[in-house]
Amino acid sequence: MATRVGVDVGGTFTDLIFYDDTTGEVWPAKVSTTSADPVEGVASAIAEAIPPRAMSEAAFFI
């Protein structure tokens, strides 16, 4: 099983998509970008969109 996480940190929003190529499940998220600490926005998107079990199985983080 391969799962993939893609993140785009923009000036206003941080977009994230999680894809499981075994089940075909797609989980998207859009959160406000945290300009002072972009990692905070990425962590927020992960927490919003992806169940912890699925994130621990991610094979690619782009």
C-alpha positions in Angstrom: 0.0 0.0 0.0 1.3 3.5 -0.8 -0.2 6.6 0.6 0.9 10.1 -0.5 0.6 13.5 1.1 1.0 16.7 -1.0 1.1 20.2 0.6 1.1 23.7 -1.0 1.9 26.5 1.4 0.6 29.7 -0.2 0.4 33.3 1.0 -3.2 33.0 2.2 -4.0 29.2 2.4 -2.2 26.0 3.0 -3.7 23.2 0.9 -3.1 19.5 1.6 -4.2 16.4 -0.2 -3.8 12.8 1.1 -4.2 10.0 -1.4 -4.4 6.2 -0.7 -3.7 4.4 -3.9 -4.9 1.1 -2.6 -8.4 2.3 -1.6 -8.6 5.4 -3.9 -9.5 7.5 -0.9 -8.7 11.2 -1.1 -8.8 13.6 1.8 -8.3 17.3 1.1 -7.8 20.2 3.5 -7.5 23.9 3.2 -6.4 26.0 6.2 -5.1 29.5 6.7 -1.4 29.9 6.3 0.5 30.9 9.4 3.0 33.4 8.0 5.2 33.5 11.1 5.5 29.7 11.1 4.4 27.8 7.9 5.0 24.5 9.7 2.1 25.3 12.0 -0.3 25.6 9.0 0.9 22.3 7.6 0.4 20.6 11.0 -3.0 22.1 11.2 -4.0 20.8 7.7 -2.6 17.3 8.6 -4.7 17.2 11.8 -7.8 18.3 10.0 -7.6 16.0 7.0 -5.8 12.9 7.9 -6.6 10.2 10.5 -3.5 9.5 12.5 -3.4 5.8 11.4 -3.3 6.9 7.8 -0.5 9.5 8.3 1.7 7.0 10.0 1.4 4.9 6.8 2.3 7.7 4.4 5.1 6.6 2.0 5.6 9.9 0.3 5.3 13.5 1.7 5.7 16.1 -1.1 
